[in-house]
């Protein structure tokens, strides 16, 4: 009996030691478009918890509109909870130029507006208090589908 109790206690302590105390992260996928098309230079997104649960997280939108969300360094996805989604569109680009060794690189200080006015998302989507984008993440895999900013009601 004592040996069984000792083994059980040791097993519990070992399992507790393996946990880093972080909440579980659930795979989350989706696409983010504007007016049915990917944003020309992509975007960055922030997921802000709006209730209990959730962990503030950021991610990227590639030039095809696909979301890449990372929580806790290399863990892909989001913690379960409700979130307001904030979108920051990239609208400036550094021009490419050839440097002394013939390599094409971006000029470190020169930028230009690479996205036309009609391709720029409304500012409401980058407003932390007013963005109309919300998502709920549950345990398991989550597919946010395609979110088209042009079809989301704007406040």
N, C-alpha and C positions, 0 to 999 in steps of 0.2 A: 504494500500500500504506500509506504513512504517513498519507495523507489519510483512508483508510478506518478505520485504527486511531484516529486523532484523532476522527473522527465517532462511532465506536462508544463511545469513552471519554466523550465529551461527552454522548451519549445516556444512558449508565449513570449519570453524575453527575446529570443532570437528573431522571431517574426516582427516584433515591435522595433527592434534595432534595424531591420531592413527597410522600414518605411522612413521617408524623409519628411513626413508630416504635411506634404503638399496634397491638395485635392486632386482627384483623378482628372485627366485631360481626355476629352473625347474627340475623335477625328471629325473635322468639319471642312466641308468643301462647298464650293459655289462659284458663281460668276457675277461680276459687277459690270454693268454696261451703262452707257448714257446714250439715249435716243436709239437704242437697239444696236449700238456699235461699241467696241472696246474704246477706252480712252487712249488717245494717240501715244502718250508717254507712260501710261499706267497710272497708278495712284497708290497712296498708302491709306490704310484703314486703322481705326482704333475702335475697340469694343469696350464700352464702359458699362459696368454692372449698374442696373437700375433698381435692384431689390436685393433680397438676401441671396447669397450664393454668387458665383461668378468671380472672375479675377480680371482686372483691367489688362487688356492684351492688345498687341498691334499686329499688323500684317501688311502684305503687299498685294497689289493687283497688277498682274503682268500685262503686256501689250495685247494679249488675247482676251483679257478680262477675268482670268482665273485667279481665285483667291489663294494665298498662301498665308496661313495663320500659325504663329508659333507662340506657345506659352512655356514659361520656365526653360529658357535656353533652347534646347533642341526638341521639345515635345510639341508635335504638330497637332493643333486643334484648340478647343476651348474647354474651360471648366463649365459644368452644368450651371445654368442660371439665365436670367433675362438681361439683355444688353441693349444699349443705344449704340448705333453704328455711326461713326464719324468718318467722312471720306475727305481726304486731302488730295486734290488732283495736282499732278505735276504739269506745269504749263511752260516752264522755261527749260531750255536745253543749252548745254555748252557746245559751241561749234567744234567740229573736228578740224585739225590742222596737222600738217607734217612738221615734226620737229627736226632738229639737226641730224639725227640718225635715220631719218626717213620714215619713222614710225608715225602712224596716224593716232593722235591723241586729242582729247578735249583740251581746249585752252582753259587754264585754271581760273581765269577771272572774267572771261567774256561769256555772257549768256544772251540769249535772244528768246523772244516769245515764239514758241514752236507750236502753240495750239491757238487756232483761230477763235475769235470771240464766240461764234456759234457752236463751238465744240466744248466750251467751258461749262462745267456743271454749276448750277445755282449755289450761291454761298450758304444757303440754309443747310446743305448737306455737310458742311464743315463746322457748323455751329454746335458746340457741345451741349447746349441746352435745348436747341430747337430742331435738331435733325429728326426728320420723321421716320428714319430707318430704325426698326427694332427687330431683334431676333430672340428666340428662346432656344437654348441648347439643353438637350436632355441626355441622359445616360445612353451610351451606344453611339453609333455613327450618325452624323447630322449632315444632311445635304440642304443647303440654303436655297438651292435652285438658282435661277437667273434673276437677279435684281436689276431692273432697268430703271435708272434714276429718273428718266423722263416720265415714267408712268406712276411714280410714287407721288401721292398728294403732297404738295409743298405748303408749309405753314407760312 
